[in-house]
Amino acid sequence: MYLEVKDLIKYYNPKNQLIRKINFSVNKGEIVSFIGESGCGKTTFLKCLSGLEKINDGQIILNNEVLNDKATYVKPQKRKVSYIFQDYPLFPHLNLIENITFNLDSIYEKNLSYMLSLTNLENLQFRYPHQLSGGEQQRACIARSLIREPDLLLMDEPFSNLDNSIKESIIDEIYKIIRHTKTTTILVTHDIKDALNISDRILVFKAGIIQQYADPIKLYCEPANRYCAKILGDINQITFDQEVRFIRPENLRVVDNSDYSILVEKCYFQGNIYKIKGILDNLPCHFFSKKPYQRNIKVCVDFDEKDLIFFDSLCLSYFE
Amino acid sequence: MINLVGNNNFYVKYENKRWILVSILISFFILLPILSVFFKNFFQDGENSFDYIWNTLILEYSLSTIYLIFLTSFFSLILGIFPAWYISLYKFPLRNFYDIVLFLPLAIPSYIMSFTYSDILSFTGPIQSFLRNKLPYIYPFFNKDYLQIEILSILLGFALSPYVYSVSRISFSLIGSAYFNLSRNLGLSSFKIFYKVILPLSRPAILSGLFLVIMEVLNEYGAVKYFGVNTFTTGIFKAWFSFGDVKTSIQLASILLVIVFILLRVEKISTKKTKFHYKINAKSNTLIDLDKRKLFTAHTICMFPILFGFFVPFLHILNNSIMAIKTINISHLFELTLNSILISFLSAFLIVFLATFFQYCERLSRSKVAGLINSLISLGYAIPGAVVGLGIIILFTSINYYFDSVYLIGTLFTLIYALVIRFLAVGKSPIKSSLEKHPKSYDETGKILGLYSLGLFRKVFFPINISAMIIAFIITFVDLMKELPITLILRPFNFDTLATQTYEFAIEEMLVKSSIYSLVIILIGASMLIILKKFIYKYNYVS
C-alpha cells in the first residue's frame, strides 16, 4: 500500500477523541474522498497527514516511510505532501506567478507554463491576490500545489469557490493531471457530486470513526448504515413484506396501480426531469418523473426487489 | 521494508520552545529594572508613609484616577469614532484633508497642550483679555478657574483621540460596504447600522485604541500635576519627591501595575471573545456619496477635534515662537533637535526589532507562556517613566558589586535601555494587530512549501508586515520625541533634548521661550504622522 494509516488517534482533549483509531490504506495514484459533517475532524485528519498536527497514537506510512508514529515525526517541510487549503491563502505581497513558484525547487520550474495554462491563469500572472477573484485565487492555490509534483495531494474543499462554468473543466483537468502523474490524492469535500465524480474510493467519517470505505458505486448502492445511505443522497423508507427497507428515488417508477401510493406535496422542476416530494405511509418520500404532478394527488409507484436496501437493526437506527 | 526517517518526539516537542527560551531571557532583561524596584521594596527596612497615604489619600487617588480615565475615555471615543465613521464610509469635500490632519493632535505632547490651554484660558490669556476689553458684560461668566479635572479630561481627550481615530478608521474601512449595504437592505437607518453592526464588529479594534488612551492617562504626569489632580502617578511622585519615601512610591506603583495587568488581561480576553477576521485579500471599500443635508454635521464632527486638538495650540505656540524669535540660539536648537532625533531613532529601531521578535514568537509557539511574556513586557508602558528610571539606577548600583556598572548610569546605553522598557508596548501594538490579521493558513502553507520558522519570517511575515513595522517605528519615534521624565533622570551629563528644554523653560514660567522647542517637536511629529497616515492606508488597502 502506498499510504497506510494504522490505528490513528488524534485528540486535543483526551476525554474527547476527535479521531478514534482509524485504519485505512490508499493505493498509489488513487483518489480518495473524505466526507462527513462539519466539525467531524476531516480537516484535522488532513493536517495529521501533512504533519501540521502530530498524531497522539498510531502510525502514518507514505511510500514505505514512516511519517509519524510514537517514535518518529517527519516535519511538514520534509514531507512531499501538498495541501490545498480551504481559504486559499495566497501571500498578499507576491504576485500570482511568485505565489505559484514560492520556495520552489528549480527542478519543478519546467512545470510552470503547463500549470498556468491548465488553471487558465496565463493572463493574470502579474496580478496580486487582492486583484483576483475568489475562483482565480483558488486556481492559483491548486497550481502552487501541483507544480511541485507531490507524493500525496491533500485538498480541503478546493472547489467550493469556483464558478459552475469552470468548476467542471477544472475538476476534469485536475483529474487528468492526478491520473497522469499518479498523484495519490485525498479530497475533503461537502459536495457529494464531486466525491462521486472523481473518487476511486470514498471514506465516510462520523463520530471519530470510519463508517464505510468503499468505491462510489458500492457506497451508493450498498451503504453500510443509514447514515452512509443518507449522506450520498435521498433515500426513501418503505415497508416491504412487513419489514423496513430503503430505496433510492431513481429506483421508484410511476405505475397505474400498486400497493405504494404517494401523496404529492411538491414538484421541483430540474430541467430534464421533475423531482417529486410526497408522503408515503406518513414518511417523506422522493421520486423522479418526466411529467409534473399537482399537489395533493396520489401517484402509484413500484420498484424492483433487487434495488431495495436492507440494514440490520443496529445500522438501521444508526445516528437517527 | 519501512524506513524510519525524521526527528524524534523530544526534538519536536521542544522545537518552538527554543524561541520561547530566548524570549524568556530577553524579557527577563527587559523586566529586570522593574523587578529590582520591587525587590528593593520588599527588602528595604525602615519607616514609610504608606499608612498615612493609605489612610488619607488612597481613596482620593483611586477616585480621581478612575474619574479622569472615565471622562478622558468618553471624550476620546466621541472625538475619535465619529470622524472615523464619516471619513471611512462617505465621500465629501475636504475628506482627504481631514483624514490627514486628524492624526496631528498626537504630535502635541499632552503637557504642552495643558500649558498652552491654561495660558490661553488664563486671566492674562487672549480669551479673557479680549472679553474683558470688548465684552465686559459677559466677561464674569468666563472668569473662572479652568484648572479642573473635567477641563483636563477634555484636553487629554483631544490629545489622545487619534489613538481611537486611527484604529476605528481602519476597522470601519475594512469591514466594508458589504455589511453597510446588507444592513440598509435589512431596513436599518445609518445610525442603527453604526451602533448595531459597525460598532460591535469594530469593538476589538476600538478597545485596543482605548487601552492606549487609558495607559497614557494612567502614566500622565506633567499635565495632571499642572492641573493639580491627584492620581496614582502624582501620588507616586509625591511620595518620592515630597516625602522622600521611595518605598511608598513603589507600593503605589505596585497597585498601579496590578490595575494595568488586570486591564491588559481584560483587553486580551475581550478581544479574543469578539474577534472578527477581516476578509483576506479583499478589495477595498467603495465610498458612499454623502447626502448634502448631512454635510454640515460631517464638517463639524471632523473639524472639531482638529481645531481644538491641533490648530489652536499650534497657532498659539507659533505665535509665541515668533514673539521669541530674536532670542533663539539656532545652533543650540539644531543640536537639541539632533539629540532628540538620535535618541528617538535608536530606541524606536530597537523597540520595533524586539516587538517583532516577541510577537512572532507568540505566533509560532501559540503557547500561554509566550502570551504571558507579551503581556508582561507591556507593563513598562503603564509604569511612570520616573519609576523606570529609578529601576535602572537601583539595578546598576546593585550589580556594581560584581562589575563597574554604576558608570553606565548617565550614558546613552541606560537611557535607551529605559526608553525601550517604557515604550515597547507602543511599538508592539501595530505589529501585534498586523500579525493577528494574517490567517493561520499562511504559516501552514509556508511549512507545507518547505519553510522553517526563520525562513517563514524572512520570506512571508517580514515582507507582509514591513509596513506595520514602519508604522510601529513612526508611532514610537513620535512618542519618544515627546518623552520627558526618563530623559530628565537618565540623560548623560550636559545632554539635552527638545522635550527637556521645553520643560525646563515651562517650569520657570517662561512659556514664550519654551515655544520654539515645542514647535520643533510638533513639526517633526506632524511630518512623521503624515508619512504614517500614507503608510497605514496603503498597507491596509483603506479607501
Interface residues (C-beta under 8 A of the other chain):
Chain A: K47 S50 G51 L52 K54 I61 N64 E65 V66 L67 K70 A71 T72 Y73 V74 K75 P76 Q77 K78 V81 S82 Y83 F85 Q86 D87 P89 L90 F91 P92 H93 F102 N103 L104 P129 H130 Q131 L132 Q137 R144 R148
Chain B: M1 I2 N3 L4 V5 G6 N7 N8 N9 V12 I280 N281 A282 K283 P439 S441 Y442 E444 T445 G446 K447 I448 L449 G450 L451 Y452 G455 K459 V460 P463 I464 Y541
